[in-house]
Amino acid sequence: MKFSVFQLSRKGGREKNEDRMGYSYTKESCLFVVADGMGGHPEGEVAAQLALQTVSLDFQRLARPKLDDPAEFLENALLSAHHNILKYAIANNMEDPPRTTLVASVVQDGNVWWVHCGDSRLYMVRGSKVMARTRDHSYMELRGAGVTSVNPDRFNRNVLFTCLGSPSRPFFDVAGPTELHRSDRIMLCSDGLWSSVSETVIARELGNKSVSRAIPDLIDAALRKAGASSDNVTAVALEWEMPGAERFVSEEDPSAAGAMPPEPPAEPDGSKAQPPLP
């Protein structure tokens, strides 16, 4: 596989960073994850961390060196993350479990798959055009999609109707496979980014810059737009088969990136997969 990757997280105007991000890979498959711990509930950062760890460990266990069924893996990993958050709440006698959104993506065999729950998003950009993006599990998105059964007077349409860690089984969407073309960009981000930066700007920045330049610029733009009240802002992005690319990684806020392994998982013979070559 040939790709470059860049990840960055900043806490913005919040006291702490409840976002978590990371990626992991073998020589034939790679995983990217963003989780955004939800405010209004206790220990959102713990829920996000548990989600990231669960999905990552499942990937390391099953990608030997690639996944048998990426879509099935993503669904099962998401549900495992949800159950682990509930187990944590029970073990700590919490009446209100911690909660988090999740978006995760697998790239394998020249295709991309993704799963999401909540309003952390994935964008797929080709050239300067958004080819695909996830649709938030919020009342606003339901109304935007023409679901008229939702009464906007009864709900804050920005409120999510599902997440990991809720008492009920989470609602989620799985997509793919979608074939990747050379220089396609895939970005996973928390709502702190997309709520302050338009889709047009996202497409322009990702379409015209390397991910190592586009992600810091997008995050800076989101922080400027939101000002002192900025949410945590987090993004992980990859650029597929960019000729001459190097492999860039940034973890400016270590608290948001601490759950992913610093090296690829072992192959069945105990060897370590090598970083993708440019």
C-alpha positions in Angstrom: 0.0 0.0 0.0 1.1 3.5 -0.7 -0.3 6.4 1.4 0.6 9.4 3.5 -1.2 10.1 6.8 -1.4 13.0 9.1 -3.3 13.4 12.4 -3.8 16.4 14.7 -5.9 17.3 17.7 -6.3 20.5 19.7 -8.5 21.1 22.7 -9.6 24.5 21.6 -11.5 26.5 24.3 -12.3 23.5 26.4 -10.7 22.5 29.7 -9.7 19.1 28.4 -9.6 17.2 25.2 -12.3 14.5 25.0 -11.5 13.6 21.4 -9.4 10.5 20.6 -7.8 9.6 17.3 -5.4 7.1 15.8 -4.5 4.7 13.1 -2.9 1.2 12.8 -1.8 -0.8 9.8 -0.3 -4.0 8.4 1.3 -4.4 5.0 -2.1 -5.1 3.5 -4.7 -3.2 5.6 -5.0 0.0 7.6 -7.4 1.4 10.1 -8.3 5.0 11.0 -10.4 6.1 14.0 -11.8 9.3 15.5 -14.0 9.2 18.7 -15.5 12.3 20.3 -16.4 11.9 24.0 -19.8 13.5 24.6 -20.2 16.4 27.0 -23.2 16.4 29.3 -22.3 12.9 30.5 -19.4 11.9 32.8 -16.0 10.9 31.5 -16.5 11.4 27.8 -12.8 11.1 27.3 -12.9 7.6 28.9 -15.6 6.5 26.5 -13.7 7.8 23.5 -10.5 6.1 24.7 -12.3 2.8 25.2 -13.8 3.0 21.8 -10.4 3.7 20.2 -8.7 0.9 22.1 -11.4 -1.6 21.4 -11.4 -1.0 17.6 -7.6 -0.9 17.4 -7.1 -4.1 19.4 -9.7 -5.9 17.3 -7.9 -4.8 14.2 -4.5 -6.0 15.5 -6.0 -9.4 16.3 -7.9 -9.9 13.1 -5.8 -8.2 10.3 -3.3 -11.0 9.7 -2.3 -9.3 7.5 -5.7 -8.2 6.2 -9.3 -8.5 7.3 -11.6 -11.3 5.9 -14.6 -8.9 5.7 -13.9 -5.2 6.5 -17.6 -4.3 6.7 -18.3 -7.0 9.2 -15.2 -6.1 11.2 -16.3 -2.5 11.5 -19.8 -3.4 12.6 -18.6 -5.9 15.2 -15.8 -3.6 16.4 -18.2 -0.7 17.0 -20.6 -2.9 18.9 -17.7 -4.3 21.0 -16.7 -0.7 21.8 -20.3 0.0 22.9 -20.4 -3.0 25.2 -17.0 -2.2 26.7 -18.2 1.3 27.6 -21.2 -0.2 29.3 -19.1 -2.7 31.2 -16.9 0.1 32.4 -19.9 2.0 33.7 -21.2 -1.1 35.5 -17.8 -1.8 37.1 -17.6 1.7 38.4 -21.2 1.9 39.6 -22.0 4.7 37.2 -25.7 5.6 36.8 -25.0 7.6 33.7 -22.5 5.8 31.4 -19.9 7.8 29.5 -20.7 8.2 25.9 -18.9 8.9 22.6 -19.4 9.2 18.9 -17.2 7.1 16.6 -16.1 7.1 13.0 -13.7 4.4 11.7 -12.4 3.4 8.3 -10.5 0.5 6.8 -8.5 0.7 3.6 -7.7 -2.6 2.0 -7.3 -4.0 -1.5 -7.5 -0.5 -3.0 -10.9 0.1 -1.4 -12.3 2.0 1.6 -15.0 1.0 4.0 -16.3 3.0 7.0 -18.7 2.9 9.9 -20.0 5.8 12.0 -22.3 6.4 15.0 -23.1 10.0 15.9 -21.7 13.2 14.3 -18.0 12.5 13.9 -17.6 12.5 10.1 -15.7 10.9 7.2 -15.1 12.9 4.0 -13.8 11.4 0.8 -12.4 14.0 -1.5 -11.3 13.5 -5.2 -9.8 16.6 -6.9 -11.7 19.4 -5.1 -15.0 17.5 -4.9 -16.5 15.7 -2.0 -17.3 12.3 -3.4 -18.9 11.0 -0.1 -19.4 12.0 3.5 -21.2 10.4 6.4 -24.6 11.7 7.5 -24.8 12.6 11.2 -27.2 10.7 13.4 -28.9 14.0 14.5 -32.3 15.5 14.2 -30.9 18.2 11.9 -29.7 15.6 9.4 -33.0 13.7 9.5 -34.9 16.9 8.6 -32.3 17.7 5.9 -32.9 14.2 4.5 -36.6 14.8 4.3 -37.7 12.8 7.3 -40.8 14.8 8.2 -41.8 12.7 11.1 -39.3 14.6 13.3 -40.9 17.7 14.8 -38.2 20.4 15.0 -40.2 22.2 17.6 -39.8 19.3 20.0 -36.1 18.7 19.6 -32.9 20.6 19.3 -32.0 19.3 15.9 -28.3 19.4 16.7 -28.9 16.7 19.4 -27.8 13.2 18.5 -30.3 10.4 18.7 -27.6 7.7 19.0 -24.1 7.2 20.4 -21.9 4.5 22.0 -22.5 4.0 25.7 -26.2 4.8 25.6 -28.6 2.3 27.3 -30.1 1.3 24.0 -28.3 -0.5 21.1 -26.6 2.2 19.0 -27.7 3.0 15.5 -24.9 3.1 13.0 -24.2 3.1 9.3 -21.6 1.0 7.4 -20.5 1.9 3.9 -18.2 0.4 1.2 -16.4 -0.9 -0.5 -15.6 2.2 -2.5 -12.7 2.1 -4.9 -9.9 4.6 -4.3 -8.2 6.5 -7.0 -4.7 7.9 -6.9 -4.5 11.1 -4.8 -7.9 10.5 -3.2 -8.1 12.0 0.3 -10.0 10.4 3.2 -10.5 12.6 6.3 -12.1 11.5 9.6 -12.9 14.4 12.0 -14.8 15.4 15.1 -17.6 18.0 14.9 -15.3 20.7 16.2 -13.9 20.8 12.7 -16.9 20.5 10.3 -19.2 22.7 12.5 -16.9 25.6 11.9 -15.5 25.0 8.4 -17.8 24.6 5.4 -17.8 21.6 3.1 -16.6 23.8 0.3 -13.5 24.8 2.3 -12.8 21.2 3.3 -12.9 20.1 -0.3 -10.7 22.9 -1.5 -8.1 22.4 1.2 -7.9 18.6 0.9 -8.1 18.8 -2.8 -5.2 21.2 -3.3 -2.8 20.5 -0.5 -1.0 17.5 0.9 -2.7 16.2 4.1 0.3 17.4 6.1 -0.6 20.9 5.1 -4.4 20.7 4.7 -5.1 19.3 8.2 -3.3 21.9 10.2 -4.8 24.6 8.0 -8.3 23.3 8.5 -7.9 22.9 12.2 -6.5 26.5 12.5 -9.5 27.8 10.5 -11.9 26.0 12.7 -10.3 27.4 15.9 -10.3 30.9 14.5 -14.0 30.7 13.4 -15.2 29.3 16.7 -13.0 31.6 18.8 -12.7 31.3 22.6 -15.7 28.9 22.7 -14.1 26.4 20.3 -14.8 22.7 20.8 -12.0 20.1 20.7 -10.9 19.8 17.0 -9.5 16.6 15.7 -8.8 15.1 12.3 -7.0 12.1 10.8 -6.4 12.1 7.0 -4.8 9.9 4.4 -3.8 10.5 0.9 -3.9 7.4 -1.3 -0.9 6.6 -3.6 0.5 10.0 -3.9 3.7 9.7 -6.0 6.7 10.7 -4.1 4.8 11.1 -0.8 6.4 10.7 2.6 4.6 9.3 5.6 3.8 12.3 7.9 2.4 11.9 11.4 1.5 14.6 13.9 0.2 14.0 17.4 0.2 17.6 18.7 -2.1 16.7 21.6 -0.8 13.4 22.9 -3.9 12.8 25.1 -5.9 12.4 21.9 -3.6 9.9 20.3 -2.4 7.6 23.1 -4.4 4.5 22.4 -3.0 3.3 19.1 0.1 1.2 18.9 3.3 3.0 18.0 4.2 0.2 15.6 2.2 -2.2 13.3 0.8 -5.4 14.7 2.9 -8.6 14.4 2.4 -10.8 11.4 1.6 -14.5 12.1 5.3 -15.4 12.0 6.1 -12.7 14.6 7.6 -10.2 12.2 6.5 -6.6 12.0 4.9 -5.1 8.9 7.0 -2.4 7.4 5.7 1.2 6.9 4.1 1.7 3.4 6.6 2.8 0.8 6.2 6.0 -1.1 
